[in-house]
Amino acid sequence: MKGKRARAEILRYLGNFGESNIHDIHHHLKCKFTHSPSMNQLVNFLSKSPDVEKCERRDSTKSIISGNYEVTVWRLRGVYE
């Protein structure tokens, strides 16, 4: 993911809201920026960032087309230890 502003906004968002799932983070970035990162770019950034970690819990999401599925929840590293 190229944008320094987008990276900073992700960390700011997680700092304000604590834990958040990937869809909420992506929706926030789409509302904030005209050229937001794709879902793939966002997942790559979150998984490779030393400041962010996956939570043990997962959120359940409902979809009309594909039924229910689980999405990953992310948080800042070291905040909840």
Contacts in CASP RR format, 6 or more apart in sequence:
PFRMAT RR
TARGET T0000
AUTHOR 0000-0000-0000
METHOD contacts of the structure
MODEL  1
MKGKRARAEILRYLGNFGESNIHDIHHHLKCKFTHSPSMNQLVNFLSKSP
DVEKCERRDSTKSIISGNYEVTVWRLRGVYE
1 7 0 8 1.000
1 37 0 8 1.000
1 41 0 8 1.000
1 42 0 8 1.000
1 44 0 8 1.000
1 45 0 8 1.000
3 37 0 8 1.000
5 33 0 8 1.000
6 29 0 8 1.000
6 33 0 8 1.000
6 36 0 8 1.000
6 37 0 8 1.000
7 45 0 8 1.000
7 49 0 8 1.000
9 28 0 8 1.000
9 29 0 8 1.000
9 32 0 8 1.000
9 33 0 8 1.000
10 25 0 8 1.000
10 29 0 8 1.000
10 42 0 8 1.000
10 45 0 8 1.000
10 46 0 8 1.000
10 52 0 8 1.000
11 51 0 8 1.000
11 52 0 8 1.000
11 76 0 8 1.000
13 20 0 8 1.000
13 25 0 8 1.000
13 28 0 8 1.000
14 20 0 8 1.000
14 25 0 8 1.000
14 52 0 8 1.000
14 74 0 8 1.000
14 75 0 8 1.000
14 76 0 8 1.000
15 76 0 8 1.000
15 79 0 8 1.000
17 24 0 8 1.000
18 75 0 8 1.000
18 76 0 8 1.000
18 79 0 8 1.000
19 55 0 8 1.000
19 73 0 8 1.000
19 74 0 8 1.000
19 75 0 8 1.000
19 80 0 8 1.000
20 73 0 8 1.000
20 74 0 8 1.000
20 75 0 8 1.000
21 59 0 8 1.000
21 61 0 8 1.000
21 71 0 8 1.000
21 72 0 8 1.000
21 73 0 8 1.000
21 74 0 8 1.000
22 39 0 8 1.000
22 42 0 8 1.000
22 43 0 8 1.000
22 46 0 8 1.000
22 71 0 8 1.000
22 72 0 8 1.000
22 73 0 8 1.000
22 74 0 8 1.000
23 61 0 8 1.000
23 71 0 8 1.000
25 42 0 8 1.000
25 46 0 8 1.000
25 74 0 8 1.000
26 36 0 8 1.000
26 39 0 8 1.000
26 42 0 8 1.000
29 36 0 8 1.000
29 37 0 8 1.000
29 42 0 8 1.000
30 36 0 8 1.000
37 45 0 8 1.000
46 52 0 8 1.000
46 74 0 8 1.000
47 54 0 8 1.000
50 77 0 8 1.000
51 76 0 8 1.000
51 77 0 8 1.000
52 74 0 8 1.000
52 75 0 8 1.000
52 76 0 8 1.000
52 77 0 8 1.000
53 74 0 8 1.000
53 75 0 8 1.000
53 76 0 8 1.000
53 77 0 8 1.000
53 78 0 8 1.000
54 72 0 8 1.000
54 73 0 8 1.000
54 74 0 8 1.000
55 72 0 8 1.000
55 73 0 8 1.000
55 74 0 8 1.000
55 75 0 8 1.000
57 73 0 8 1.000
58 70 0 8 1.000
58 71 0 8 1.000
58 72 0 8 1.000
58 73 0 8 1.000
59 70 0 8 1.000
59 71 0 8 1.000
59 73 0 8 1.000
60 68 0 8 1.000
60 69 0 8 1.000
60 70 0 8 1.000
61 68 0 8 1.000
61 69 0 8 1.000
61 70 0 8 1.000
61 71 0 8 1.000
62 68 0 8 1.000
63 69 0 8 1.000
END
